[in-house]
Amino acid sequence: MKDLISVNQINEKSFYEIYEIFKDYKNKYKNGETKFSDLRGYSVLLPFFENSTRTRTSFELAGKILGADTINISSSSSSVKKGETLYDTIKTLEAMQSDFIVIRHYMSGAAALIAKQVKSHVINAGDGANEHPSQALLDAFTILEEKGKIEGLNILLVGDILHSRVARSDIKLFKKLGAKISICGPQTMLPRHIDVFELEDIYTDLDSAIKDKDVVIFLRIQLERQSKPFFSTLNEYSIKYGLNQNRINMLKEDAVIMHPGPVNRGVEIESELVYGNRSLILEQVENGLFTRMAIYKFLLSN
């Protein structure tokens, strides 16, 4: 396994191998060991052709903590701005002889295309509306820490399923691990060929959907991927699909909420609930660092 492009590459065995590396790094870091030499002498290129705060920063920090040299490349400072094609960008990255390429791109399949052309380890940090495998891993690790298992859990994803690469990766990975997956959102924001996901349930009414779920993951509305409106107003969306105090009270006593971020406060989740006692959102952010450290080491060892 040279690259991490899709959760399709991850089976139960490799999932738990990465999880053990994740736990080891997290425990050591919490006990004061904040610098490692596992990637000393290695280089990490981070070409991000879409905006990112959490993913880019955690991959960069993970590389630095492990001892790697990290180099950021943003779309605004790259030759893509001057009209360079993806093929030429690939050849340029290849010529730089980096050990890792962590790429985010607006085109689905871009990471896979690059991985076929270069010797570097390629990590997909999000390609279009296709996949976001490292987010799925950190989401799964966060649930595993909180619940002690994933198998048999009822997990609900809420919101813009149609445009969400997080939803696609989460669904694939959670199903492999034995969870029961349901989705909820406006009819206009559900994928057309929804049957391919083999879901437990499909809801358009959030109040009906949340009552028996162990984990509810709210997704950001991806306005940047919408060429036409998929709902009337943000206020209407919030009323029908946003998390408020009434809906918190409908949840099971031990149910938790998650969000991959950034959160549109007052739309997907009411502001005072974002970091409330049911929320694992900050845990997701923290676990993102250790997950990405684990991914680097796992790919290197393979």
C-alpha positions, 0 to 999 in steps of 0.5 A, a space after each residue: 500500500 504505497 498510497 492512501 487514495 480511498 477507503 476502498 484500500 482499507 480493510 479491517 486488518 489495516 484499519 486496526 493497524 493504523 489505529 494502533 499506531 494512532 493510539 501509540 502516538 497519542 499516548 506518547 504525545 499526551 505523556 509529553 513526548 512531542 517530537 519524533 524522528 520517524 520521518 527525519 530526512 523525509 520531505 512532504 509536499 502539500 499542494 492544496 488547490 482548495 481552501 483548507 484549515 484543519 486538514 492542511 494544518 494537521 498534515 503539516 504539523 503531523 509531518 513536522 512532529 515526525 521530523 519531516 521537511 514540509 512544503 506548502 503549495 497553495 493554488 493561489 501561489 502555484 502555476 495552476 493560476 497561470 493555466 498549468 494543466 494537472 498533468 504538468 503539475 504532476 510532472 513538476 511534483 515528480 521532479 521535486 523527488 519528495 517522499 510524500 505528496 498530500 494533495 487536495 484538489 477540486 477534481 474527483 480522481 486527481 489524487 489517483 491520477 497523480 499516484 499512478 505517475 509518481 514514486 512518492 507516497 500520495 495521500 488524498 486530502 480530498 478530491 472534489 466530491 469523491 473521497 476524504 479517507 483521512 477524515 473517515 479514519 479520524 471519525 472512526 477513531 473518535 467513535 471507537 474511543 468514545 463508544 469502544 466499538 463501531 460494529 453494531 452502532 447506528 450512525 446517521 449522517 445529516 445534510 448535504 450528502 450529495 456534495 460531501 466527500 466526507 459522507 462517501 468515505 464515512 459510509 464506506 468505512 463504517 459499513 466495513 466495520 459493521 456499523 448500521 448507516 442511515 442518511 438524512 437530508 433534503 431530497 434535493 441533496 441526496 445522491 441520485 443512485 442512493 441504492 449503491 450505498 446499501 444503507 439502513 434507512 434514508 430519511 428526509 425528516 430529521 426528527 424521525 431520524 435521530 431518535 434511535 441513533 448512537 452517533 449523528 454526524 452533521 455535514 457542512 452545506 457545500 455551497 461552493 459545489 452548488 451551481 444552483 440552489 438546493 433549498 429555499 433559504 438557510 433559515 429554512 434549512 436550519 429549521 428542518 435539518 439543523 441541530 437545536 436544543 429540542 432535537 438534542 433532547 430527542 437523542 438517546 441518552 448516550 448519543 453523541 454528535 460530530 461534524 467534520 468542520 468547519 461548522 456553519 453555526 446556527 445552520 447545521 448546529 446551534 452555536 451553543 451546542 457546537 462544543 456542548 457535552 454531547 459534541 465530539 467536534 474538538 476530539 475530531 480536530 485533536 484526533 486529526 493530528 494523530 491520525 495523520 501521523 499514523 497514516 505517514 508511518 503506516 505508508 512508510 512501513 508498507 
